[in-house]
């Protein structure tokens, strides 16, 4: 009844038929991807030369050999095409050979041309595939084929540890992660070579540049993590947060349905980040660190309690769960009673209101605010919409607090097993 909420990436939230369709189409998508690659690299030009050589060779064979062979025209055309294909492909079965001097001279010329054309065709394919692999390894390729992926913008000095922690206890696969960072090729290669991050894609370039975000398929991302970027040593807090704000503003042009989380070093920069209107949640790592140090010095055990809940080391763990539609409009006390009945041992400590995409929640609130015919009430409602905060927590609300749509319950529940 009260389903726990977990993030979903890739095809996890699709129905069975959609997932099967996705798996069925995946080889064809890759095939078309290679066809586009070959078109860009000019492979089809050399293929055209080979086909043209086969066609011309077959016509020449018929013209030179038809009379001498004395076979029906249709048989000579069939033999000529068969001979042309096997000769140009440098196979040369030898079951059909020219019997005239002109035909033998033609064979010599065609063989030399075929060797050159086949070599050029093969070399061009090899070059295109090798260049693609090198670009992928150095983070110079794009991630346009990705769908519903986790987009990580920015860089950390211990990026591998951060990503491994993200993937460790979640449904996210490394193949569903795209990292955009302004780093050198060596660091990009090192990240993708990590055996625990096999399949991850790195796109090199400024994470606040629109062109780079397009290459990372930002418009198709399921979630975005905006890091306090450490790619440029020596940057102060203002410079780091400025890059985060710029990335959010550019991201607003592309992201529509992704959940966006940003990391800020200085909490005073929050208003600038909020102006992007796409950031759902903000993390303040330094603020948290300072608060935890102060709590630790008080010696009241709150830091150990926090670590136990967050890291899942004790008997209890944090969780959020969906609220059934039947309880929308009821009181917090009624919700608490139903959750405890459905999940024995759970402790309901609050609510998260206006969950989901910030733009969607504001649009819904705006539509609801405009329903009143009272102008004064309308103005008040519009002011409330303007100050709406996505994913707003309400810890220990009053028992008579009304449960609104798009709300999750915050619980501490016993760990299974």
Helices and strands as residue ranges (DSSP letters): H 16-41, H 43-69, H 73-88, H 101-137, E 150-153, H 159-168, G 174-176, E 177-181, H 185-192, G 195-197, E 201-204, H 210-215, G 218-220, E 223-226, H 237-251, E 259-263, G 267-269, H 270-274, E 281-283, H 285-298, H 302-311, E 316-322, G 325-327, H 332-342, E 347-353, H 358-369, H 375-386, E 392-395, E 408-414
